[in-house]
């Protein structure tokens, strides 16, 4: 159950991050849609690189790799907020390089997350466990887009896109920290040979 909570909080921040960043770049920074989309390319590349080696690392180091991935995501969010706070109109290439940090952390978590969560399920219940994992991910994605996206649009309408990004980033950080906390709790509950 702890693993499902970790997955919920990870996916809660996952899809909504892309919505918020896209809206901020297009509405707040007036970056054209095609250029705004290209900003995510380094993030995607970093995600793939992290995903390629995180599974093997997770087999040797357990959920520690996922917790480290959460920490890298928090660092990425902090660098993003600092960049936007210090540069009134950050250029697309600068944003792209900053988002790569976040993407690398995301890749460290997402690739081995399902394996870590489902490793706690008895083989006879594997189908049910996988179904619950998939359902949890979908509900969390939808809830995150609704909650964090709603907060972003409300703050943007009342104040500014920049302040809305800062508030959304705080919500992402809280969700990622909650994911790390459940992963840590899960890690301490596992027998030593599976961690």
N, C-alpha and C positions, 0 to 999 in steps of 0.2 A: 504494500500500500504506500509506503514511503516513496518508492520509486515512481509510482503514478503521480504523487504530489510533485516530485522533482520534475517529471515530464510536463505536468500541467504548467508550472511556473516558467519553465524554459520556453515552451511553445506560446505561452501568454505574451511573452516579450518578443517572440520571433517574428511573426508575420506583421504585427503592428509596427515594428521597427521600419520595415520597408515602406509601409504606407506613410508613416510620419516623415521619413527622410525624403521621399518623393514629393510629398506635398510641400515640405519646407523649401526644397530646392526650387520647385516650380512657382510657388506662390510667394515665398519669402525672399528668395534670391533672384527670381525671375530667370532661372536657367531654363532654356527650351527643353521640351520633353525628351528629345533624342539625346541631347547632351546630358541631361539628368540621368537617363537610363545608363549611359556609358560610364557614369561615375561609379556604378556598382560592379563594373568589370574587375577591378583589382580585388574587391571584396570577394567576388566569386572565385577568383584564382586562389586567393589566400585560403578560402574555405576548402577548396579541392585539395590543396597541399596539406592542410591540417587533417582533413578527413582521411587522406591516404595513409598517414602514419599513426593516427590516433588509435585505430583499432588494435594494432600490434602493441602500442604502448599501454593501452588499457588492459590487454591480456597479462602484461607483466606487472603493472602498477595499480590495477583496479580502478576504483572510482576516483582516485587522486587525480588522474588525468582530466576527468570531467570537471572536478572542482577547480583545477588550474585553468581550464578553458573558460569557466565562469569568471575567474579573476582577470583573464585577458580581455574578456568582453567588457568588464567594468573599466579597465584601463582604456580600452577603445572609446567607451562612452565619455570618460573624463577628458580624453584628448579631443574628442569631437566638441564637447561643450566649451573647452578652453579655446579651441580654434574659432568657434563661432562667436564667443564672447570677446575675443581680442581682435578679430578681423570683421569689419562691418559687412564686407562682401567677399567672403572666401571664394577663390576661384575653384572651378570644377576639379582641376588636377590635384589641388591641395586636399579637397574633400575626399577625392578618390583614394589618396594615400592614407588618409586618416581612417577611412572606413575599412581599409585592408586589415587593420589591427582587430577591429570588431569581428570581421569575417573569419580571421584565423581562430579566434576564441570560439566562435560559433561552430567551426568545423571540428574543433577538439571535443566539443560536447555532443553535437548531433550524431555523428557517426557511431560512437559506442554507447549512446544513451539507451537505445532500445535493447541492446544486448545486456547492459547492466541491469535494466529494469526486469527484463524477462528471465534473467538468470536466477531470480528469486522465486520463479514459478515452477511448480512441480511439472515434470514432463507430461503427465496425464492431463494437465490443465493448460497446456501450451497454447492451444487454439483460443480458449477463452481469454487467456492472458494477453495474447497478441491483439485480440479484438478490443479488449479494454484499453490497451495501450494506444491503438489507433483512434479509438473513440475519444480518449482523453486528449490526444494531440489535436484532433479536429475541434473539439469543444473549446480548448484553450486558445487555439488560433482565432476562432470566431469571437470569443469573449475578449481577447486582447485587442483585436481590431475595433470592436464596439466600445470598450472602456477607454483604452488609451487613445484611439482615434477620436472618440467623442470628446475627451479632455483636450486634445490638441485643437480641434476645431472650435471648441467653446472658448478657450483661452486666446486663440488667434483672433476670433471675432471681437472679444472684449478688449484685448491688449495688442499683441503683436505675434507674428509667426516665430520670432526669435524666442520670446518668453514661452510660447507654446512648446517649442522644441526643448527648452530647458526643463519644463514641467514633465513632458513626455519622457525625457531622458532619465529623470528622477524615478519615474514609474518603471521604466525598463530596468534600472539599477536595482530597485527594490525587488522586482520579480526575479532577477538573476541571482540576487543574494539569497532569496527564499529557495530557489532551485539548489544552490550550493549547500544551503543548510540541510535540506532534505537528503542530498547526496551524501553529505558528511554523516548524518544520522543513519542513513542506510549502510554506509561503509562500516560504522562501528557495530552495526547489528549483524554483519556477515561473519561467518567463520573465517579465521585467518587465512586459510588456503584459497578462498575465493576473492579476497581483497587484494 
